[in-house]
Amino acid sequence: MRQYLERADPGLCSRTQLWIHGLIVFAHPRSSVDGKYSPVPALSPEGAVTAIVHAVPRRLLSRAEQERIVDLMAAAQPSNELEGYTRGLRNVGGSRSAATES
């Protein structure tokens, strides 16, 4: 993700020094995983929502920076299937960031 964002908008990345926190989400209701040795959290969809909502960013991104990142991620999709979803992301967490800097 970091490499894509750096290629897609180097100026944004140099201004914000994006910090990306990864996690794995198993969306199927019958999926299970033993993630105790995983270097990234393995969560249910509900656990992912909780983790994102309660994340404390190292630096808040401006609304414009957040929207630019959402637009870049939407542009990377092979189709517009996620258009409504990415539009909804702009409203998640108010002024909280989807990505933060280190």
ChimeraX attribute file (.defattr): number of C-alpha atoms within 10 A of each C-alpha:
attribute: neighborCount
match mode: 1-to-1
recipient: residues
	/A:1	8
	/A:2	12
	/A:3	9
	/A:4	12
	/A:5	17
	/A:6	15
	/A:7	10
	/A:8	16
	/A:9	13
	/A:10	13
	/A:11	12
	/A:12	15
	/A:13	19
	/A:14	10
	/A:15	10
	/A:16	18
	/A:17	16
	/A:18	20
	/A:19	16
	/A:20	14
	/A:21	13
	/A:22	11
	/A:23	14
	/A:24	14
	/A:25	15
	/A:26	14
	/A:27	12
	/A:28	9
	/A:29	8
	/A:30	6
	/A:31	8
	/A:32	12
	/A:33	9
	/A:34	7
	/A:35	12
	/A:36	9
	/A:37	8
	/A:38	10
	/A:39	9
	/A:40	12
	/A:41	17
	/A:42	20
	/A:43	19
	/A:44	18
	/A:45	15
	/A:46	11
	/A:47	13
	/A:48	17
	/A:49	13
	/A:50	12
	/A:51	14
	/A:52	18
	/A:53	14
	/A:54	10
	/A:55	13
	/A:56	12
	/A:57	18
	/A:58	13
	/A:59	16
	/A:60	17
	/A:61	19
	/A:62	13
	/A:63	14
	/A:64	9
	/A:65	18
	/A:66	20
	/A:67	19
	/A:68	15
	/A:69	20
	/A:70	17
	/A:71	15
	/A:72	15
	/A:73	16
	/A:74	18
	/A:75	14
	/A:76	12
	/A:77	11
	/A:78	8
	/A:79	9
	/A:80	12
	/A:81	10
	/A:82	14
	/A:83	13
	/A:84	9
	/A:85	11
	/A:86	16
	/A:87	14
	/A:88	11
	/A:89	14
	/A:90	20
	/A:91	12
	/A:92	13
	/A:93	12
	/A:94	9
	/A:95	13
	/A:96	21
	/A:97	25
	/A:98	24
	/A:99	20
	/A:100	19
	/A:101	16
	/A:102	11
